[in-house]
Amino acid sequence: MILNASIVLVCVLVGLVLMLPRVAGARIWRATVTPLASIIGSGFLVLGPILDTHFGVWAPAVMALLCALAYGYGAVMRHNIAWLDSGTPQDRLDHRLEQLGALALAFAYCVSVAYYLNLLGSFAVSLTDQTAQQGAEQGRLVTSGVFLLILLVGWTRGFGALERLEEVSVGVKLAIIAGLLVALGWRFVDQAGAGALVLHLPDTVGWQAVTLVFGLLVTVQGFEITRYMGAEYDAGTRIRSMRYAQGLSAAIYMVYILFLTFLYQPGQAALSETAIIAFTAQVAPVLPMLLIAAALSAQFSAAVADTGGAGGLVAEVTGGRVPAHVVYALLAAAGLLMTWGLSVFEIIGYASRAFAFYYALQSLIAARRAWHAGAGRRALAFAALAALGAVIVVFGAGVE
């Protein structure tokens, strides 16, 4: 009872703090919230059991590696933001690469929307009393219904009304995550005192482990959205907000994975996208409902944002020849095919490779710009990230 009350109290207090006019109205915080919500929403709940099951005691090191990889690609995006703000004219190849990058991101958004909404469907039915197969079927039906809802709203009215829900969902998600970390910290201290911490050796090693890490890139993406917030914020604000978002999300991820690594016992249940729900029910009875609420709000708002982003990017690159509502229809059709043809873990792998392709293009663009500016070392670093992105595209593997 004390733990449940403490979790609820922390959630309420964090939520109230985030609602304070001084916080919610701060320009840098508003600029930070969008990429922060996107990063954490990409895979916070699903990532813990995956890392712990496959990497055991090395899970925190793998998490640190993913965060470092994301920060490297964030440096690429920040360089490109600063370069575009400098007013330096683009050459023809640079312009073509930017257009290709925008189309690549639009495609990545298409895959990520399928990922978000399949997670939404899975979490929506996670507490129902069904077999795994029945739950998967019901989850796909929920996902399909939400795809059709988003298509209907986007086609007829646009996403203005739905996008306003993002501010609320961000606050809810961050407040619930704070409660989750308090609960895990409480359980960690208890089990450490009893000498009952879990020590699990990795099940996945060698090249298979490397390709699996590649396939998890999507769980730390989301920072790139800052690149396209120029209408609301100047370049300096966007660069700072991306750094803050990546730093805060990395801290949250590391604390979460560190606690979970020594608490979660692989094999307790089959590894699934909702495995964290069954585990947290053992920590505190109030957690599953809170996490489901966070998952539903986070995945829905992220899917709406990426759907709108994909439509806008394609319309911009094609000069309006392919209108946004046509993109929404294509995205929904592709998402339904993935929903009924792939598992959530397979979609995660494909989404990671799609974003890796986008990051590789942005890294190539940044390398060219740095080279022409005489920054040879930086150009080489960006070129290495471009090559790594290409390797992830080819070899990134899904969770099995």
C-alpha positions as YAML, in Angstrom:
chain: A
units: angstrom
residues:
- id: 1
  name: MET
  ca: [0.00, 0.00, 0.00]
- id: 2
  name: ILE
  ca: [2.79, 2.43, 0.88]
- id: 3
  name: LEU
  ca: [4.55, 1.79, -2.44]
- id: 4
  name: ASN
  ca: [1.34, 2.20, -4.45]
- id: 5
  name: ALA
  ca: [0.60, 5.47, -2.66]
- id: 6
  name: SER
  ca: [4.17, 6.68, -3.23]
- id: 7
  name: ILE
  ca: [3.96, 5.91, -6.96]
- id: 8
  name: VAL
  ca: [0.68, 7.79, -7.36]
- id: 9
  name: LEU
  ca: [2.02, 10.71, -5.31]
- id: 10
  name: VAL
  ca: [5.16, 10.99, -7.45]
- id: 11
  name: CYS
  ca: [3.10, 10.84, -10.65]
- id: 12
  name: VAL
  ca: [0.78, 13.59, -9.42]
- id: 13
  name: LEU
  ca: [3.63, 15.82, -8.19]
- id: 14
  name: VAL
  ca: [5.62, 15.49, -11.43]
- id: 15
  name: GLY
  ca: [2.47, 16.11, -13.45]
- id: 16
  name: LEU
  ca: [1.70, 19.25, -11.44]
- id: 17
  name: VAL
  ca: [5.24, 20.56, -11.82]
- id: 18
  name: LEU
  ca: [5.08, 20.06, -15.60]
- id: 19
  name: MET
  ca: [1.79, 21.96, -15.66]
- id: 20
  name: LEU
  ca: [3.17, 25.02, -13.84]
- id: 21
  name: PRO
  ca: [3.03, 28.06, -16.14]
- id: 22
  name: ARG
  ca: [6.68, 28.79, -15.42]
- id: 23
  name: VAL
  ca: [7.63, 25.32, -16.70]
- id: 24
  name: ALA
  ca: [5.04, 24.68, -19.40]
- id: 25
  name: GLY
  ca: [5.43, 28.21, -20.74]
- id: 26
  name: ALA
  ca: [9.23, 28.20, -20.87]
- id: 27
  name: ARG
  ca: [10.29, 28.41, -24.51]
- id: 28
  name: ILE
  ca: [13.27, 26.07, -24.18]
- id: 29
  name: TRP
  ca: [11.14, 23.49, -22.35]
- id: 30
  name: ARG
  ca: [8.44, 23.59, -25.02]
- id: 31
  name: ALA
  ca: [11.13, 23.09, -27.65]
- id: 32
  name: THR
  ca: [12.62, 20.20, -25.65]
- id: 33
  name: VAL
  ca: [9.34, 18.40, -24.94]
- id: 34
  name: THR
  ca: [8.64, 17.42, -28.56]
- id: 35
  name: PRO
  ca: [11.90, 15.51, -29.24]
- id: 36
  name: LEU
  ca: [11.98, 14.20, -25.65]
- id: 37
  name: ALA
  ca: [8.50, 12.74, -25.98]
- id: 38
  name: SER
  ca: [9.37, 11.23, -29.33]
- id: 39
  name: ILE
  ca: [12.59, 9.61, -28.07]
- id: 40
  name: ILE
  ca: [11.06, 8.09, -24.95]
- id: 41
  name: GLY
  ca: [7.86, 7.16, -26.73]
- id: 42
  name: SER
  ca: [9.79, 5.22, -29.34]
- id: 43
  name: GLY
  ca: [10.48, 2.21, -27.20]
- id: 44
  name: PHE
  ca: [10.83, 2.89, -23.49]
- id: 45
  name: LEU
  ca: [8.41, 0.19, -22.34]
- id: 46
  name: VAL
  ca: [9.32, -2.47, -24.88]
- id: 47
  name: LEU
  ca: [13.11, -2.04, -24.69]
- id: 48
  name: GLY
  ca: [13.78, -3.14, -21.11]
- id: 49
  name: PRO
  ca: [12.73, -6.81, -21.36]
- id: 50
  name: ILE
  ca: [14.40, -7.10, -24.79]
- id: 51
  name: LEU
  ca: [17.79, -5.90, -23.52]
- id: 52
  name: ASP
  ca: [17.62, -7.87, -20.30]
- id: 53
  name: THR
  ca: [16.59, -11.11, -22.01]
- id: 54
  name: HIS
  ca: [19.26, -10.96, -24.71]
- id: 55
  name: PHE
  ca: [22.14, -9.16, -22.99]
- id: 56
  name: GLY
  ca: [21.72, -9.90, -19.27]
- id: 57
  name: VAL
  ca: [24.17, -8.01, -17.06]
- id: 58
  name: TRP
  ca: [25.51, -6.26, -20.17]
- id: 59
  name: ALA
  ca: [22.16, -4.59, -20.84]
- id: 60
  name: PRO
  ca: [23.22, -1.22, -19.30]
- id: 61
  name: ALA
  ca: [26.34, -1.19, -21.50]
- id: 62
  name: VAL
  ca: [24.21, -1.90, -24.59]
- id: 63
  name: MET
  ca: [21.81, 0.87, -23.56]
- id: 64
  name: ALA
  ca: [24.74, 3.26, -23.19]
- id: 65
  name: LEU
  ca: [25.93, 2.24, -26.67]
- id: 66
  name: LEU
  ca: [22.50, 2.93, -28.18]
- id: 67
  name: CYS
  ca: [22.37, 6.34, -26.47]
- id: 68
  name: ALA
  ca: [25.88, 7.17, -27.70]
- id: 69
  name: LEU
  ca: [24.94, 6.13, -31.25]
- id: 70
  name: ALA
  ca: [21.84, 8.31, -31.10]
- id: 71
  name: TYR
  ca: [23.88, 11.24, -29.76]
- id: 72
  name: GLY
  ca: [26.32, 10.85, -32.65]
- id: 73
  name: TYR
  ca: [23.50, 11.09, -35.18]
- id: 74
  name: GLY
  ca: [22.11, 13.97, -33.11]
- id: 75
  name: ALA
  ca: [25.43, 15.77, -33.64]
- id: 76
  name: VAL
  ca: [24.93, 15.27, -37.39]
- id: 77
  name: MET
  ca: [21.47, 16.83, -37.21]
- id: 78
  name: ARG
  ca: [22.72, 19.75, -35.11]
- id: 79
  name: HIS
  ca: [25.51, 20.42, -37.60]
- id: 80
  name: ASN
  ca: [23.02, 20.48, -40.45]
- id: 81
  name: ILE
  ca: [20.67, 22.80, -38.53]
- id: 82
  name: ALA
  ca: [23.52, 25.25, -37.92]
- id: 83
  name: TRP
  ca: [24.70, 25.02, -41.56]
- id: 84
  name: LEU
  ca: [21.24, 25.75, -42.96]
- id: 85
  name: ASP
  ca: [20.87, 28.67, -40.57]
- id: 86
  name: SER
  ca: [24.17, 30.14, -41.77]
- id: 87
  name: GLY
  ca: [22.63, 30.93, -45.15]
- id: 88
  name: THR
  ca: [25.37, 29.14, -47.09]
- id: 89
  name: PRO
  ca: [24.01, 28.39, -50.58]
- id: 90
  name: GLN
  ca: [23.35, 24.75, -51.44]
- id: 91
  name: ASP
  ca: [24.88, 23.17, -54.51]
- id: 92
  name: ARG
  ca: [22.73, 20.95, -56.72]
- id: 93
  name: LEU
  ca: [23.90, 17.65, -55.19]
- id: 94
  name: ASP
  ca: [23.33, 18.99, -51.68]
- id: 95
  name: HIS
  ca: [19.80, 20.00, -52.60]
- id: 96
  name: ARG
  ca: [19.07, 16.59, -54.16]
- id: 97
  name: LEU
  ca: [20.43, 14.79, -51.10]
- id: 98
  name: GLU
  ca: [18.21, 16.92, -48.84]
- id: 99
  name: GLN
  ca: [15.17, 16.00, -50.94]
- id: 100
  name: LEU
  ca: [16.11, 12.33, -50.84]
- id: 101
  name: GLY
  ca: [16.61, 12.61, -47.08]
- id: 102
  name: ALA
  ca: [13.14, 14.11, -46.66]
- id: 103
  name: LEU
  ca: [11.59, 11.26, -48.65]
- id: 104
  name: ALA
  ca: [13.61, 8.73, -46.63]
- id: 105
  name: LEU
  ca: [12.31, 10.25, -43.40]
- id: 106
  name: ALA
  ca: [8.74, 10.18, -44.73]
- id: 107
  name: PHE
  ca: [9.17, 6.45, -45.45]
- id: 108
  name: ALA
  ca: [10.68, 5.91, -41.99]
- id: 109
  name: TYR
  ca: [7.66, 7.66, -40.50]
- id: 110
  name: CYS
  ca: [5.37, 5.26, -42.38]
- id: 111
  name: VAL
  ca: [7.08, 2.28, -40.77]
- id: 112
  name: SER
  ca: [7.26, 3.94, -37.36]
- id: 113
  name: VAL
  ca: [3.52, 4.70, -37.38]
- id: 114
  name: ALA
  ca: [2.89, 0.96, -37.88]
- id: 115
  name: TYR
  ca: [5.26, 0.30, -35.00]
- id: 116
  name: TYR
  ca: [3.55, 2.83, -32.69]
- id: 117
  name: LEU
  ca: [0.03, 1.66, -33.45]
- id: 118
  name: ASN
  ca: [0.89, -2.04, -33.14]
- id: 119
  name: LEU
  ca: [2.32, -1.29, -29.71]
- id: 120
  name: LEU
  ca: [-0.87, 0.62, -28.92]
- id: 121
  name: GLY
  ca: [-2.97, -2.39, -29.95]
- id: 122
  name: SER
  ca: [-0.85, -4.79, -27.92]
- id: 123
  name: PHE
  ca: [-1.01, -2.68, -24.77]
- id: 124
  name: ALA
  ca: [-4.73, -2.03, -25.23]
- id: 125
  name: VAL
  ca: [-5.54, -5.75, -24.92]
- id: 126
  name: SER
  ca: [-2.68, -6.71, -22.58]
- id: 127
  name: LEU
  ca: [-4.88, -7.11, -19.49]
- id: 128
  name: THR
  ca: [-7.62, -9.13, -21.17]
- id: 129
  name: ASP
  ca: [-8.01, -12.78, -20.27]
- id: 130
  name: GLN
  ca: [-7.05, -14.40, -23.59]
- id: 131
  name: THR
  ca: [-4.50, -16.75, -25.05]
- id: 132
  name: ALA
  ca: [-1.44, -15.21, -26.70]
- id: 133
  name: GLN
  ca: [-2.85, -15.92, -30.15]
- id: 134
  name: GLN
  ca: [-6.24, -14.40, -29.31]
- id: 135
  name: GLY
  ca: [-4.53, -11.37, -27.79]
- id: 136
  name: ALA
  ca: [-2.43, -10.87, -30.93]
- id: 137
  name: GLU
  ca: [-5.55, -11.03, -33.11]
- id: 138
  name: GLN
  ca: [-7.43, -8.58, -30.91]
- id: 139
  name: GLY
  ca: [-4.42, -6.26, -30.84]
- id: 140
  name: ARG
  ca: [-4.28, -6.23, -34.64]
- id: 141
  name: LEU
  ca: [-7.98, -5.40, -34.79]
- id: 142
  name: VAL
  ca: [-7.49, -2.47, -32.41]
- id: 143
  name: THR
  ca: [-4.49, -1.30, -34.46]
- id: 144
  name: SER
  ca: [-6.47, -1.53, -37.70]
- id: 145
  name: GLY
  ca: [-9.32, 0.48, -36.20]
- id: 146
  name: VAL
  ca: [-6.96, 3.24, -35.05]
- id: 147
  name: PHE
  ca: [-5.30, 3.33, -38.50]
- id: 148
  name: LEU
  ca: [-8.72, 3.89, -40.08]
- id: 149
  name: LEU
  ca: [-9.58, 6.55, -37.49]
- id: 150
  name: ILE
  ca: [-6.36, 8.47, -38.18]
- id: 151
  name: LEU
  ca: [-6.92, 8.17, -41.92]
- id: 152
  name: LEU
  ca: [-10.49, 9.44, -41.60]
- id: 153
  name: VAL
  ca: [-9.50, 12.42, -39.46]
- id: 154
  name: GLY
  ca: [-6.47, 13.29, -41.57]
- id: 155
  name: TRP
  ca: [-8.40, 12.99, -44.84]
- id: 156
  name: THR
  ca: [-11.41, 15.03, -43.77]
- id: 157
  name: ARG
  ca: [-10.35, 17.49, -41.08]
- id: 158
  name: GLY
  ca: [-6.58, 17.45, -40.63]
- id: 159
  name: PHE
  ca: [-4.74, 16.72, -37.42]
- id: 160
  name: GLY
  ca: [-5.01, 20.10, -35.68]
- id: 161
  name: ALA
  ca: [-7.44, 18.89, -33.04]
- id: 162
  name: LEU
  ca: [-5.57, 15.64, -32.40]
- id: 163
  name: GLU
  ca: [-2.16, 17.31, -32.26]
- id: 164
  name: ARG
  ca: [-3.34, 19.40, -29.30]
- id: 165
  name: LEU
  ca: [-3.54, 16.18, -27.31]
- id: 166
  name: GLU
  ca: [0.25, 15.83, -27.57]
- id: 167
  name: GLU
  ca: [0.93, 18.37, -24.82]
- id: 168
  name: VAL
  ca: [-1.30, 16.45, -22.42]
- id: 169
  name: SER
  ca: [0.08, 13.04, -23.38]
- id: 170
  name: VAL
  ca: [3.67, 14.20, -22.90]
- id: 171
  name: GLY
  ca: [2.99, 15.33, -19.34]
- id: 172
  name: VAL
  ca: [1.11, 12.12, -18.53]
- id: 173
  name: LYS
  ca: [3.90, 9.96, -19.92]
- id: 174
  name: LEU
  ca: [6.74, 11.72, -18.10]
- id: 175
  name: ALA
  ca: [4.80, 11.69, -14.81]
- id: 176
  name: ILE
  ca: [4.10, 7.95, -15.08]
- id: 177
  name: ILE
  ca: [7.72, 7.21, -16.00]
- id: 178
  name: ALA
  ca: [8.80, 9.06, -12.84]
- id: 179
  name: GLY
  ca: [6.46, 6.83, -10.83]
- id: 180
  name: LEU
  ca: [7.83, 3.71, -12.54]
- id: 181
  name: LEU
  ca: [11.44, 4.67, -11.75]
- id: 182
  name: VAL
  ca: [10.54, 5.25, -8.09]
- id: 183
  name: ALA
  ca: [8.90, 1.81, -7.94]
- id: 184
  name: LEU
  ca: [11.85, 0.07, -9.57]
- id: 185
  name: GLY
  ca: [14.28, 1.91, -7.29]
- id: 186
  name: TRP
  ca: [12.26, 0.82, -4.25]
- id: 187
  name: ARG
  ca: [12.27, -2.81, -5.43]
- id: 188
  name: PHE
  ca: [15.99, -2.63, -6.24]
- id: 189
  name: VAL
  ca: [16.88, -1.47, -2.72]
- id: 190
  name: ASP
  ca: [14.69, -4.20, -1.19]
- id: 191
  name: GLN
  ca: [16.22, -6.99, -3.26]
- id: 192
  name: ALA
  ca: [19.75, -5.68, -2.83]
- id: 193
  name: GLY
  ca: [19.26, -5.71, 0.94]
- id: 194
  name: ALA
  ca: [18.02, -9.28, 0.76]
- id: 195
  name: GLY
  ca: [20.86, -10.36, -1.53]
- id: 196
  name: ALA
  ca: [18.30, -11.32, -4.17]
- id: 197
  name: LEU
  ca: [19.38, -9.26, -7.18]
- id: 198
  name: VAL
  ca: [19.15, -11.11, -10.50]
- id: 199
  name: LEU
  ca: [22.43, -11.82, -12.32]
- id: 200
  name: HIS
  ca: [21.76, -13.12, -15.81]
- id: 201
  name: LEU
  ca: [24.45, -13.87, -18.40]
- id: 202
  name: PRO
  ca: [23.79, -12.75, -21.99]
- id: 203
  name: ASP
  ca: [21.97, -15.16, -24.29]
- id: 204
  name: THR
  ca: [22.99, -13.32, -27.46]
- id: 205
  name: VAL
  ca: [26.66, -12.77, -28.27]
- id: 206
  name: GLY
  ca: [28.99, -12.09, -31.19]
- id: 207
  name: TRP
  ca: [27.77, -10.83, -34.53]
- id: 208
  name: GLN
  ca: [24.18, -11.77, -33.69]
- id: 209
  name: ALA
  ca: [24.32, -9.38, -30.73]
- id: 210
  name: VAL
  ca: [25.71, -6.61, -32.92]
- id: 211
  name: THR
  ca: [22.97, -6.98, -35.53]
- id: 212
  name: LEU
  ca: [20.33, -7.02, -32.79]
- id: 213
  name: VAL
  ca: [21.66, -3.71, -31.43]
- id: 214
  name: PHE
  ca: [21.45, -2.31, -34.97]
- id: 215
  name: GLY
  ca: [17.83, -3.44, -35.11]
- id: 216
  name: LEU
  ca: [16.97, -1.48, -31.95]
- id: 217
  name: LEU
  ca: [18.00, 1.95, -33.26]
- id: 218
  name: VAL
  ca: [14.36, 3.03, -33.58]
- id: 219
  name: THR
  ca: [13.92, 2.84, -29.80]
- id: 220
  name: VAL
  ca: [16.20, 5.88, -29.33]
- id: 221
  name: GLN
  ca: [15.21, 7.90, -32.41]
- id: 222
  name: GLY
  ca: [12.97, 10.94, -32.35]
- id: 223
  name: PHE
  ca: [15.53, 13.71, -31.90]
- id: 224
  name: GLU
  ca: [15.54, 14.37, -35.66]
- id: 225
  name: ILE
  ca: [12.14, 16.07, -35.41]
- id: 226
  name: THR
  ca: [13.96, 19.17, -34.11]
- id: 227
  name: ARG
  ca: [15.45, 19.59, -37.60]
- id: 228
  name: TYR
  ca: [11.97, 20.39, -38.91]
- id: 229
  name: MET
  ca: [10.80, 22.79, -36.17]
- id: 230
  name: GLY
  ca: [12.26, 25.88, -37.83]
- id: 231
  name: ALA
  ca: [8.88, 27.56, -38.17]
- id: 232
  name: GLU
  ca: [8.52, 27.71, -34.38]
- id: 233
  name: TYR
  ca: [12.09, 28.02, -33.06]
- id: 234
  name: ASP
  ca: [15.38, 29.55, -34.14]
- id: 235
  name: ALA
  ca: [18.41, 27.34, -34.86]
- id: 236
  name: GLY
  ca: [20.10, 28.00, -31.51]
- id: 237
  name: THR
  ca: [17.00, 26.99, -29.56]
- id: 238
  name: ARG
  ca: [16.55, 23.84, -31.62]
- id: 239
  name: ILE
  ca: [20.17, 22.81, -31.18]
- id: 240
  name: ARG
  ca: [20.03, 23.32, -27.41]
- id: 241
  name: SER
  ca: [16.67, 21.59, -27.08]
- id: 242
  name: MET
  ca: [17.95, 18.54, -28.96]
- id: 243
  name: ARG
  ca: [20.92, 18.29, -26.62]
- id: 244
  name: TYR
  ca: [18.67, 18.61, -23.57]
- id: 245
  name: ALA
  ca: [16.20, 16.04, -24.92]
- id: 246
  name: GLN
  ca: [18.92, 13.52, -25.73]
- id: 247
  name: GLY
  ca: [20.68, 14.05, -22.41]
- id: 248
  name: LEU
  ca: [17.52, 13.73, -20.30]
- id: 249
  name: SER
  ca: [16.20, 10.74, -22.25]
- id: 250
  name: ALA
  ca: [19.59, 9.00, -21.96]
- id: 251
  name: ALA
  ca: [19.55, 9.52, -18.17]
- id: 252
  name: ILE
  ca: [16.00, 8.13, -17.93]
- id: 253
  name: TYR
  ca: [16.85, 5.13, -20.12]
- id: 254
  name: MET
  ca: [20.03, 4.33, -18.19]
- id: 255
  name: VAL
  ca: [18.36, 4.43, -14.75]
- id: 256
  name: TYR
  ca: [15.46, 2.33, -16.05]
- id: 257
  name: ILE
  ca: [17.68, -0.33, -17.65]
- id: 258
  name: LEU
  ca: [20.07, -0.40, -14.70]
- id: 259
  name: PHE
  ca: [17.26, -1.16, -12.26]
- id: 260
  name: LEU
  ca: [15.51, -3.61, -14.56]
- id: 261
  name: THR
  ca: [18.68, -5.56, -15.36]
- id: 262
  name: PHE
  ca: [19.02, -6.70, -11.75]
- id: 263
  name: LEU
  ca: [15.30, -7.22, -11.13]
- id: 264
  name: TYR
  ca: [13.87, -8.86, -14.26]
- id: 265
  name: GLN
  ca: [14.31, -12.62, -14.52]
- id: 266
  name: PRO
  ca: [14.19, -13.76, -18.18]
- id: 267
  name: GLY
  ca: [12.05, -16.81, -18.69]
- id: 268
  name: GLN
  ca: [9.36, -15.72, -16.22]
- id: 269
  name: ALA
  ca: [7.10, -15.32, -19.25]
- id: 270
  name: ALA
  ca: [7.43, -15.35, -23.02]
- id: 271
  name: LEU
  ca: [9.25, -12.30, -24.39]
- id: 272
  name: SER
  ca: [6.66, -10.00, -25.93]
- id: 273
  name: GLU
  ca: [6.12, -6.32, -26.58]
- id: 274
  name: THR
  ca: [4.04, -6.10, -23.37]
- id: 275
  name: ALA
  ca: [6.30, -8.20, -21.11]
- id: 276
  name: ILE
  ca: [6.94, -5.17, -18.90]
- id: 277
  name: ILE
  ca: [3.28, -5.18, -17.84]
- id: 278
  name: ALA
  ca: [3.40, -8.64, -16.28]
- id: 279
  name: PHE
  ca: [6.68, -7.82, -14.54]
- id: 280
  name: THR
  ca: [5.55, -4.50, -13.06]
- id: 281
  name: ALA
  ca: [2.42, -6.17, -11.68]
- id: 282
  name: GLN
  ca: [4.79, -8.03, -9.36]
- id: 283
  name: VAL
  ca: [6.46, -4.77, -8.30]
- id: 284
  name: ALA
  ca: [3.30, -2.80, -7.51]
- id: 285
  name: PRO
  ca: [-0.35, -3.52, -8.44]
- id: 286
  name: VAL
  ca: [-0.97, 0.06, -9.55]
- id: 287
  name: LEU
  ca: [1.79, 0.06, -12.18]
- id: 288
  name: PRO
  ca: [0.20, -1.97, -15.02]
- id: 289
  name: MET
  ca: [-2.76, 0.37, -15.42]
- id: 290
  name: LEU
  ca: [-0.52, 3.43, -15.25]
- id: 291
  name: LEU
  ca: [1.86, 2.01, -17.86]
- id: 292
  name: ILE
  ca: [-0.99, 1.05, -20.18]
- id: 293
  name: ALA
  ca: [-2.36, 4.60, -19.90]
- id: 294
  name: ALA
  ca: [1.10, 5.98, -20.70]
- id: 295
  name: ALA
  ca: [1.55, 3.60, -23.64]
- id: 296
  name: LEU
  ca: [-1.83, 4.36, -25.19]
- id: 297
  name: SER
  ca: [-1.45, 8.14, -24.99]
- id: 298
  name: ALA
  ca: [2.19, 8.11, -26.08]
- id: 299
  name: GLN
  ca: [1.80, 5.80, -29.06]
- id: 300
  name: PHE
  ca: [-1.33, 7.52, -30.33]
- id: 301
  name: SER
  ca: [0.17, 11.02, -30.17]
- id: 302
  name: ALA
  ca: [3.42, 9.80, -31.76]
- id: 303
  name: ALA
  ca: [1.51, 8.10, -34.57]
- id: 304
  name: VAL
  ca: [-0.50, 11.27, -35.27]
- id: 305
  name: ALA
  ca: [2.66, 13.39, -35.29]
- id: 306
  name: ASP
  ca: [4.52, 11.05, -37.66]
- id: 307
  name: THR
  ca: [1.52, 10.66, -39.96]
- id: 308
  name: GLY
  ca: [1.24, 14.43, -40.28]
- id: 309
  name: GLY
  ca: [5.01, 14.70, -40.70]
- id: 310
  name: ALA
  ca: [5.11, 12.13, -43.49]
- id: 311
  name: GLY
  ca: [2.30, 13.88, -45.37]
- id: 312
  name: GLY
  ca: [3.92, 17.27, -45.01]
- id: 313
  name: LEU
  ca: [7.36, 16.09, -46.10]
- id: 314
  name: VAL
  ca: [6.13, 14.35, -49.25]
- id: 315
  name: ALA
  ca: [3.89, 17.29, -50.19]
- id: 316
  name: GLU
  ca: [6.83, 19.68, -49.73]
- id: 317
  name: VAL
  ca: [9.36, 17.63, -51.70]
- id: 318
  name: THR
  ca: [6.95, 17.00, -54.59]
- id: 319
  name: GLY
  ca: [5.81, 20.62, -54.71]
- id: 320
  name: GLY
  ca: [2.27, 19.61, -53.81]
- id: 321
  name: ARG
  ca: [1.95, 17.14, -56.69]
- id: 322
  name: VAL
  ca: [1.37, 14.40, -54.10]
- id: 323
  name: PRO
  ca: [-1.00, 15.97, -51.55]
- id: 324
  name: ALA
  ca: [-0.79, 15.09, -47.89]
- id: 325
  name: HIS
  ca: [-4.11, 13.23, -47.75]
- id: 326
  name: VAL
  ca: [-2.93, 10.84, -50.47]
- id: 327
  name: VAL
  ca: [0.15, 10.10, -48.35]
- id: 328
  name: TYR
  ca: [-2.12, 9.39, -45.37]
- id: 329
  name: ALA
  ca: [-4.00, 6.80, -47.42]
- id: 330
  name: LEU
  ca: [-0.79, 5.14, -48.63]
- id: 331
  name: LEU
  ca: [0.59, 5.15, -45.10]
- id: 332
  name: ALA
  ca: [-2.57, 3.54, -43.71]
- id: 333
  name: ALA
  ca: [-2.54, 0.88, -46.44]
- id: 334
  name: ALA
  ca: [1.13, 0.06, -45.81]
- id: 335
  name: GLY
  ca: [0.54, 0.05, -42.05]
- id: 336
  name: LEU
  ca: [-2.34, -2.39, -42.33]
- id: 337
  name: LEU
  ca: [-0.21, -4.71, -44.47]
- id: 338
  name: MET
  ca: [2.57, -4.63, -41.86]
- id: 339
  name: THR
  ca: [0.08, -5.07, -39.01]
- id: 340
  name: TRP
  ca: [-1.34, -8.29, -40.45]
- id: 341
  name: GLY
  ca: [1.87, -9.55, -42.04]
- id: 342
  name: LEU
  ca: [4.57, -8.85, -39.44]
- id: 343
  name: SER
  ca: [5.09, -9.07, -35.70]
- id: 344
  name: VAL
  ca: [5.82, -5.96, -33.64]
- id: 345
  name: PHE
  ca: [9.42, -7.06, -33.23]
- id: 346
  name: GLU
  ca: [9.82, -7.44, -37.00]
- id: 347
  name: ILE
  ca: [8.36, -3.95, -37.51]
- id: 348
  name: ILE
  ca: [10.88, -2.59, -34.97]
- id: 349
  name: GLY
  ca: [13.70, -4.05, -37.06]
- id: 350
  name: TYR
  ca: [12.38, -2.54, -40.30]
- id: 351
  name: ALA
  ca: [11.78, 0.84, -38.63]
- id: 352
  name: SER
  ca: [15.35, 0.86, -37.31]
- id: 353
  name: ARG
  ca: [16.73, 0.22, -40.78]
- id: 354
  name: ALA
  ca: [14.51, 2.93, -42.29]
- id: 355
  name: PHE
  ca: [15.75, 5.51, -39.80]
- id: 356
  name: ALA
  ca: [19.33, 4.31, -40.26]
- id: 357
  name: PHE
  ca: [19.01, 5.05, -43.98]
- id: 358
  name: TYR
  ca: [17.79, 8.56, -43.18]
- id: 359
  name: TYR
  ca: [20.61, 9.14, -40.68]
- id: 360
  name: ALA
  ca: [23.15, 7.83, -43.19]
- id: 361
  name: LEU
  ca: [21.95, 10.37, -45.76]
- id: 362
  name: GLN
  ca: [22.04, 13.20, -43.22]
- id: 363
  name: SER
  ca: [25.55, 12.12, -42.17]
- id: 364
  name: LEU
  ca: [26.70, 12.13, -45.80]
- id: 365
  name: ILE
  ca: [25.27, 15.63, -46.25]
- id: 366
  name: ALA
  ca: [26.98, 16.81, -43.06]
- id: 367
  name: ALA
  ca: [30.29, 15.24, -44.13]
- id: 368
  name: ARG
  ca: [30.22, 17.11, -47.48]
- id: 369
  name: ARG
  ca: [29.42, 20.39, -45.76]
- id: 370
  name: ALA
  ca: [32.12, 19.95, -43.12]
- id: 371
  name: TRP
  ca: [34.69, 19.01, -45.78]
- id: 372
  name: HIS
  ca: [33.93, 22.09, -47.86]
- id: 373
  name: ALA
  ca: [34.19, 24.21, -44.70]
- id: 374
  name: GLY
  ca: [37.68, 22.85, -44.02]
- id: 375
  name: ALA
  ca: [36.68, 20.80, -40.95]
- id: 376
  name: GLY
  ca: [38.45, 17.60, -42.01]
- id: 377
  name: ARG
  ca: [38.20, 15.67, -38.73]
- id: 378
  name: ARG
  ca: [34.53, 16.43, -38.36]
- id: 379
  name: ALA
  ca: [33.93, 15.43, -41.97]
- id: 380
  name: LEU
  ca: [35.64, 12.08, -41.37]
- id: 381
  name: ALA
  ca: [33.55, 11.48, -38.22]
- id: 382
  name: PHE
  ca: [30.34, 12.23, -40.13]
- id: 383
  name: ALA
  ca: [31.47, 10.00, -43.01]
- id: 384
  name: ALA
  ca: [32.05, 7.17, -40.52]
- id: 385
  name: LEU
  ca: [28.52, 7.64, -39.18]
- id: 386
  name: ALA
  ca: [27.20, 7.55, -42.76]
- id: 387
  name: ALA
  ca: [29.01, 4.26, -43.33]
- id: 388
  name: LEU
  ca: [27.69, 2.87, -40.03]
- id: 389
  name: GLY
  ca: [24.16, 3.85, -41.03]
- id: 390
  name: ALA
  ca: [24.59, 1.93, -44.28]
- id: 391
  name: VAL
  ca: [25.81, -1.12, -42.34]
- id: 392
  name: ILE
  ca: [22.73, -0.93, -40.07]
- id: 393
  name: VAL
  ca: [20.45, -0.77, -43.12]
- id: 394
  name: VAL
  ca: [21.97, -3.98, -44.47]
- id: 395
  name: PHE
  ca: [22.55, -5.98, -41.29]
- id: 396
  name: GLY
  ca: [20.05, -4.68, -38.70]
- id: 397
  name: ALA
  ca: [18.09, -7.64, -37.30]
- id: 398
  name: GLY
  ca: [14.75, -7.91, -35.55]
- id: 399
  name: VAL
  ca: [14.17, -9.42, -32.12]
- id: 400
  name: GLU
  ca: [13.39, -13.14, -32.17]
...
